[in-house]
Amino acid sequence: MHDVDVTGLLEASREGNTEATDRLLAAVYDELRMIAAAHRARNKVGETLTVTSLVHEAYLKLVDDQRLSFNGRAHFFGAAARAMRQVVVDAVRARGREKRGSGARPLRLDEAPPVTDASRSEDVLALERALERFEAVDPRAARVVECRYFAGLSIKETAEALDLSPMTIKRDWAVARAWLHRALDAP
Protein backbone atom coordinates (compact mmCIF):
# COMPACT_ATOMS: atom_id res chain seq x y z
CA MET A 1 0.00 0.00 0.00
CA HIS A 2 2.96 2.38 0.31
CA ASP A 3 4.26 2.54 -3.31
CA VAL A 4 2.92 6.06 -3.93
CA ASP A 5 3.29 9.08 -1.62
CA VAL A 6 -0.43 9.52 -1.02
CA THR A 7 0.19 12.09 1.72
CA GLY A 8 2.23 14.23 -0.65
CA LEU A 9 -0.35 13.87 -3.40
CA LEU A 10 -3.13 14.80 -0.97
CA GLU A 11 -1.23 17.93 0.07
CA ALA A 12 -0.44 18.94 -3.52
CA SER A 13 -4.02 18.26 -4.56
CA ARG A 14 -5.33 20.44 -1.74
CA GLU A 15 -3.12 23.24 -3.05
CA GLY A 16 -4.76 22.99 -6.47
CA ASN A 17 -2.17 20.91 -8.35
CA THR A 18 -4.36 19.14 -10.93
CA GLU A 19 -1.56 16.77 -11.98
CA ALA A 20 -1.25 15.62 -8.35
CA THR A 21 -5.03 15.18 -8.19
CA ASP A 22 -4.96 12.98 -11.29
CA ARG A 23 -2.08 10.90 -9.88
CA LEU A 24 -3.84 10.67 -6.52
CA LEU A 25 -7.04 9.38 -8.06
CA ALA A 26 -5.14 6.68 -9.96
CA ALA A 27 -3.10 5.62 -6.92
CA VAL A 28 -5.99 5.61 -4.47
CA TYR A 29 -8.32 3.87 -6.91
CA ASP A 30 -6.00 0.88 -7.20
CA GLU A 31 -5.58 0.60 -3.43
CA LEU A 32 -9.29 1.00 -2.79
CA ARG A 33 -9.97 -1.74 -5.37
CA MET A 34 -7.64 -4.07 -3.46
CA ILE A 35 -9.42 -3.31 -0.17
CA ALA A 36 -12.86 -3.65 -1.77
CA ALA A 37 -11.92 -6.91 -3.50
CA ALA A 38 -10.73 -8.38 -0.20
CA HIS A 39 -13.90 -7.24 1.53
CA ARG A 40 -16.09 -8.62 -1.27
CA ALA A 41 -14.28 -11.97 -1.16
CA ARG A 42 -14.88 -12.27 2.61
CA ASN A 43 -18.41 -10.87 2.71
CA LYS A 44 -20.16 -11.35 -0.58
CA VAL A 45 -22.70 -8.52 -0.54
CA GLY A 46 -24.77 -9.85 -3.39
CA GLU A 47 -24.51 -9.26 -7.07
CA THR A 48 -25.73 -5.68 -6.83
CA LEU A 49 -22.54 -4.43 -5.15
CA THR A 50 -19.48 -5.18 -7.25
CA VAL A 51 -15.92 -4.28 -6.34
CA THR A 52 -16.05 -1.42 -8.82
CA SER A 53 -19.31 -0.05 -7.47
CA LEU A 54 -18.04 -0.34 -3.88
CA VAL A 55 -14.89 1.60 -4.79
CA HIS A 56 -16.76 4.25 -6.77
CA GLU A 57 -19.43 4.77 -4.11
CA ALA A 58 -16.87 4.89 -1.30
CA TYR A 59 -14.67 7.32 -3.22
CA LEU A 60 -17.64 9.58 -3.94
CA LYS A 61 -18.47 9.60 -0.22
CA LEU A 62 -14.86 10.48 0.58
CA VAL A 63 -14.76 13.34 -1.91
CA ASP A 64 -18.17 14.66 -0.84
CA ASP A 65 -17.47 14.37 2.88
CA GLN A 66 -13.88 15.57 3.00
CA ARG A 67 -13.23 17.45 -0.27
CA LEU A 68 -9.81 15.74 -0.23
CA SER A 69 -8.79 17.57 2.97
CA PHE A 70 -7.23 14.59 4.71
CA ASN A 71 -4.33 14.79 7.14
CA GLY A 72 -2.36 12.22 5.18
CA ARG A 73 -2.41 8.67 3.95
CA ALA A 74 -3.48 7.07 7.22
CA HIS A 75 -6.36 9.51 7.70
CA PHE A 76 -7.49 8.92 4.12
CA PHE A 77 -7.62 5.14 4.47
CA GLY A 78 -9.32 5.38 7.86
CA ALA A 79 -11.99 7.52 6.19
CA ALA A 80 -12.13 4.99 3.34
CA ALA A 81 -12.98 2.25 5.85
CA ARG A 82 -15.91 4.31 7.15
CA ALA A 83 -17.09 5.07 3.62
CA MET A 84 -17.02 1.38 2.67
CA ARG A 85 -19.04 0.55 5.78
CA GLN A 86 -21.64 3.12 4.78
CA VAL A 87 -21.78 1.84 1.20
CA VAL A 88 -22.18 -1.80 2.26
CA VAL A 89 -24.93 -0.97 4.75
CA ASP A 90 -26.68 1.33 2.27
CA ALA A 91 -26.61 -1.45 -0.35
CA VAL A 92 -28.18 -3.90 2.07
CA ARG A 93 -30.82 -1.39 3.14
CA ALA A 94 -31.63 -0.64 -0.49
CA ARG A 95 -32.80 -4.20 -0.93
CA GLY A 96 -35.86 -3.16 1.01
CA ARG A 97 -36.14 -5.80 3.71
CA GLU A 98 -37.36 -4.36 6.98
CA LYS A 99 -38.26 -7.43 9.01
CA ARG A 100 -35.92 -9.87 10.68
CA GLY A 101 -35.92 -13.14 8.77
CA SER A 102 -37.60 -16.31 10.03
CA GLY A 103 -36.36 -16.09 13.62
CA ALA A 104 -32.78 -16.58 12.47
CA ARG A 105 -30.07 -15.97 15.05
CA PRO A 106 -28.18 -12.65 14.54
CA LEU A 107 -24.69 -12.71 13.03
CA ARG A 108 -21.80 -13.10 15.47
CA LEU A 109 -18.81 -10.99 14.45
CA ASP A 110 -16.40 -13.95 14.52
CA GLU A 111 -18.70 -15.97 12.23
CA ALA A 112 -18.71 -13.32 9.46
CA PRO A 113 -20.33 -15.49 6.77
CA PRO A 114 -20.70 -14.25 3.20
CA VAL A 115 -23.65 -11.96 2.64
CA THR A 116 -25.35 -13.67 -0.25
CA ASP A 117 -29.05 -13.68 0.47
CA ALA A 118 -31.77 -11.77 2.25
CA SER A 119 -31.17 -13.39 5.64
CA ARG A 120 -27.53 -12.37 5.49
CA SER A 121 -28.65 -8.85 4.58
CA GLU A 122 -30.53 -8.78 7.86
CA ASP A 123 -27.34 -9.88 9.63
CA VAL A 124 -25.46 -6.92 8.14
CA LEU A 125 -28.22 -4.59 9.31
CA ALA A 126 -28.15 -6.13 12.80
CA LEU A 127 -24.38 -5.61 12.90
CA GLU A 128 -24.81 -2.02 11.75
CA ARG A 129 -27.41 -1.31 14.47
CA ALA A 130 -25.15 -2.86 17.12
CA LEU A 131 -22.13 -0.96 15.83
CA GLU A 132 -24.07 2.31 15.99
CA ARG A 133 -24.88 1.61 19.66
CA PHE A 134 -21.26 0.64 20.30
CA GLU A 135 -20.02 3.91 18.79
CA ALA A 136 -21.78 5.74 21.64
CA VAL A 137 -19.91 3.58 24.17
CA ASP A 138 -16.46 3.46 22.56
CA PRO A 139 -16.02 5.52 19.37
CA ARG A 140 -12.34 4.63 18.95
CA ALA A 141 -12.98 0.88 19.11
CA ALA A 142 -15.86 1.34 16.66
CA ARG A 143 -13.38 2.89 14.20
CA VAL A 144 -11.20 -0.20 14.69
CA VAL A 145 -14.17 -2.40 13.67
CA GLU A 146 -14.69 -0.27 10.54
CA CYS A 147 -11.05 -0.62 9.54
CA ARG A 148 -10.72 -4.31 10.35
CA TYR A 149 -14.14 -5.63 9.29
CA PHE A 150 -15.41 -3.27 6.59
CA ALA A 151 -12.11 -2.28 4.96
CA GLY A 152 -10.23 -5.50 5.73
CA LEU A 153 -7.18 -3.70 7.08
CA SER A 154 -4.59 -5.61 9.10
CA ILE A 155 -3.72 -4.70 12.70
CA LYS A 156 -0.71 -2.75 11.44
CA GLU A 157 -2.67 -0.95 8.71
CA THR A 158 -5.44 -0.11 11.18
CA ALA A 159 -2.87 1.28 13.62
CA GLU A 160 -1.48 3.49 10.86
CA ALA A 161 -4.93 4.60 9.70
CA LEU A 162 -6.04 5.56 13.21
CA ASP A 163 -2.61 6.77 14.43
CA LEU A 164 -2.61 4.29 17.31
CA SER A 165 -0.25 1.53 18.43
CA PRO A 166 -0.81 -2.02 17.20
CA MET A 167 -1.29 -3.13 20.83
CA THR A 168 -4.08 -0.56 21.29
CA ILE A 169 -5.71 -1.82 18.09
CA LYS A 170 -5.54 -5.42 19.36
CA ARG A 171 -7.13 -4.45 22.68
CA ASP A 172 -9.84 -2.33 21.04
CA TRP A 173 -10.56 -5.11 18.53
CA ALA A 174 -10.97 -7.65 21.37
CA VAL A 175 -13.23 -5.28 23.35
CA ALA A 176 -15.32 -4.46 20.27
CA ARG A 177 -15.76 -8.11 19.31
CA ALA A 178 -16.84 -9.05 22.85
CA TRP A 179 -19.29 -6.15 23.07
CA LEU A 180 -20.75 -6.87 19.63
CA HIS A 181 -21.05 -10.60 20.38
CA ARG A 182 -23.16 -9.80 23.43
CA ALA A 183 -25.22 -7.21 21.54
CA LEU A 184 -25.89 -9.56 18.63
CA ASP A 185 -26.69 -12.54 20.86
CA ALA A 186 -29.19 -10.53 22.92
CA PRO A 187 -32.85 -11.30 22.11
C-alpha positions in Angstrom: 0.0 0.0 0.0 3.0 2.4 0.3 4.3 2.5 -3.3 2.9 6.1 -3.9 3.3 9.1 -1.6 -0.4 9.5 -1.0 0.2 12.1 1.7 2.2 14.2 -0.7 -0.4 13.9 -3.4 -3.1 14.8 -1.0 -1.2 17.9 0.1 -0.4 18.9 -3.5 -4.0 18.3 -4.6 -5.3 20.4 -1.7 -3.1 23.2 -3.0 -4.8 23.0 -6.5 -2.2 20.9 -8.3 -4.4 19.1 -10.9 -1.6 16.8 -12.0 -1.3 15.6 -8.3 -5.0 15.2 -8.2 -5.0 13.0 -11.3 -2.1 10.9 -9.9 -3.8 10.7 -6.5 -7.0 9.4 -8.1 -5.1 6.7 -10.0 -3.1 5.6 -6.9 -6.0 5.6 -4.5 -8.3 3.9 -6.9 -6.0 0.9 -7.2 -5.6 0.6 -3.4 -9.3 1.0 -2.8 -10.0 -1.7 -5.4 -7.6 -4.1 -3.5 -9.4 -3.3 -0.2 -12.9 -3.7 -1.8 -11.9 -6.9 -3.5 -10.7 -8.4 -0.2 -13.9 -7.2 1.5 -16.1 -8.6 -1.3 -14.3 -12.0 -1.2 -14.9 -12.3 2.6 -18.4 -10.9 2.7 -20.2 -11.4 -0.6 -22.7 -8.5 -0.5 -24.8 -9.9 -3.4 -24.5 -9.3 -7.1 -25.7 -5.7 -6.8 -22.5 -4.4 -5.1 -19.5 -5.2 -7.3 -15.9 -4.3 -6.3 -16.1 -1.4 -8.8 -19.3 0.0 -7.5 -18.0 -0.3 -3.9 -14.9 1.6 -4.8 -16.8 4.3 -6.8 -19.4 4.8 -4.1 -16.9 4.9 -1.3 -14.7 7.3 -3.2 -17.6 9.6 -3.9 -18.5 9.6 -0.2 -14.9 10.5 0.6 -14.8 13.3 -1.9 -18.2 14.7 -0.8 -17.5 14.4 2.9 -13.9 15.6 3.0 -13.2 17.5 -0.3 -9.8 15.7 -0.2 -8.8 17.6 3.0 -7.2 14.6 4.7 -4.3 14.8 7.1 -2.4 12.2 5.2 -2.4 8.7 3.9 -3.5 7.1 7.2 -6.4 9.5 7.7 -7.5 8.9 4.1 -7.6 5.1 4.5 -9.3 5.4 7.9 -12.0 7.5 6.2 -12.1 5.0 3.3 -13.0 2.2 5.9 -15.9 4.3 7.2 -17.1 5.1 3.6 -17.0 1.4 2.7 -19.0 0.5 5.8 -21.6 3.1 4.8 -21.8 1.8 1.2 -22.2 -1.8 2.3 -24.9 -1.0 4.8 -26.7 1.3 2.3 -26.6 -1.5 -0.4 -28.2 -3.9 2.1 -30.8 -1.4 3.1 -31.6 -0.6 -0.5 -32.8 -4.2 -0.9 -35.9 -3.2 1.0 -36.1 -5.8 3.7 -37.4 -4.4 7.0 -38.3 -7.4 9.0 -35.9 -9.9 10.7 -35.9 -13.1 8.8 -37.6 -16.3 10.0 -36.4 -16.1 13.6 -32.8 -16.6 12.5 -30.1 -16.0 15.1 -28.2 -12.6 14.5 -24.7 -12.7 13.0 -21.8 -13.1 15.5 -18.8 -11.0 14.5 -16.4 -13.9 14.5 -18.7 -16.0 12.2 -18.7 -13.3 9.5 -20.3 -15.5 6.8 -20.7 -14.3 3.2 -23.6 -12.0 2.6 -25.4 -13.7 -0.3 -29.0 -13.7 0.5 -31.8 -11.8 2.2 -31.2 -13.4 5.6 -27.5 -12.4 5.5 -28.6 -8.9 4.6 -30.5 -8.8 7.9 -27.3 -9.9 9.6 -25.5 -6.9 8.1 -28.2 -4.6 9.3 -28.1 -6.1 12.8 -24.4 -5.6 12.9 -24.8 -2.0 11.8 -27.4 -1.3 14.5 -25.1 -2.9 17.1 -22.1 -1.0 15.8 -24.1 2.3 16.0 -24.9 1.6 19.7 -21.3 0.6 20.3 -20.0 3.9 18.8 -21.8 5.7 21.6 -19.9 3.6 24.2 -16.5 3.5 22.6 -16.0 5.5 19.4 -12.3 4.6 18.9 -13.0 0.9 19.1 -15.9 1.3 16.7 -13.4 2.9 14.2 -11.2 -0.2 14.7 -14.2 -2.4 13.7 -14.7 -0.3 10.5 -11.1 -0.6 9.5 -10.7 -4.3 10.3 -14.1 -5.6 9.3 -15.4 -3.3 6.6 -12.1 -2.3 5.0 -10.2 -5.5 5.7 -7.2 -3.7 7.1 -4.6 -5.6 9.1 -3.7 -4.7 12.7 -0.7 -2.7 11.4 -2.7 -0.9 8.7 -5.4 -0.1 11.2 -2.9 1.3 13.6 -1.5 3.5 10.9 -4.9 4.6 9.7 -6.0 5.6 13.2 -2.6 6.8 14.4 -2.6 4.3 17.3 -0.3 1.5 18.4 -0.8 -2.0 17.2 -1.3 -3.1 20.8 -4.1 -0.6 21.3 -5.7 -1.8 18.1 -5.5 -5.4 19.4 -7.1 -4.4 22.7 -9.8 -2.3 21.0 -10.6 -5.1 18.5 -11.0 -7.6 21.4 -13.2 -5.3 23.3 -15.3 -4.5 20.3 -15.8 -8.1 19.3 -16.8 -9.1 22.8 -19.3 -6.2 23.1 -20.7 -6.9 19.6 -21.1 -10.6 20.4 -23.2 -9.8 23.4 -25.2 -7.2 21.5 -25.9 -9.6 18.6 -26.7 -12.5 20.9 -29.2 -10.5 22.9 -32.8 -11.3 22.1 
